[in-house]
Amino acid sequence: MKLYRYLTGPDDVAFCKRVSAALNRGWQLAGDPTLTFDPIKGRVICGQAIMKEVEGEWSDEVVLSDH
């Protein structure tokens, strides 16, 4: 099955660390990164979809943090 996650980070450093950690665990980038402006906090939020192919079928017991 394919698992999808969407990573965000409050700043470039945190975002890059989260994406790097996911890539090191076998996730792959899925699509283009995004930038969203948060008017309340007055900052840009980085985002990136990631994907990982894992064995098995989808069920409600699948926990993304296990992968």
C-alpha positions in Angstrom: 0.0 0.0 0.0 1.1 3.6 -0.5 1.2 5.8 2.6 1.1 9.6 2.2 2.0 12.3 4.7 2.2 16.0 4.4 5.0 17.6 6.3 5.1 21.2 7.4 7.5 23.3 9.4 7.4 26.6 11.1 10.7 27.7 9.5 13.2 26.5 6.9 15.5 24.7 9.4 12.7 22.7 11.1 11.1 21.9 7.8 14.4 20.7 6.3 15.1 18.5 9.3 11.6 16.9 9.1 12.0 16.2 5.4 15.5 14.9 5.8 14.5 12.6 8.6 11.6 11.2 6.5 13.8 10.7 3.5 16.3 8.8 5.7 13.4 6.5 6.8 12.6 5.6 3.2 9.9 8.1 2.3 10.1 9.8 -1.1 9.0 13.3 -2.2 5.6 13.4 -3.8 4.9 16.5 -5.9 6.2 20.0 -5.5 6.8 21.8 -2.2 4.4 24.5 -1.2 4.6 27.8 0.6 1.6 29.1 2.6 1.5 32.4 4.3 0.0 32.3 7.9 -1.5 35.8 8.4 -2.1 35.3 12.1 1.6 34.4 12.8 2.9 36.6 10.0 5.2 33.9 8.5 5.5 31.5 5.6 4.9 27.8 6.3 6.8 25.3 4.1 5.1 22.1 3.1 5.9 18.9 1.3 3.9 15.8 0.5 5.8 12.5 0.9 5.0 8.9 0.0 6.2 5.5 1.0 5.3 2.1 -0.4 4.9 -0.5 2.4 3.7 -4.1 2.5 0.1 -4.9 3.5 -3.3 -3.5 3.0 -4.8 -0.4 4.5 -6.7 -0.7 7.7 -7.7 1.6 10.6 -4.9 0.1 12.6 -2.2 1.5 10.3 -0.2 4.2 12.2 1.9 6.5 10.0 4.4 7.1 12.8 5.3 3.4 12.7 6.7 4.0 9.2 
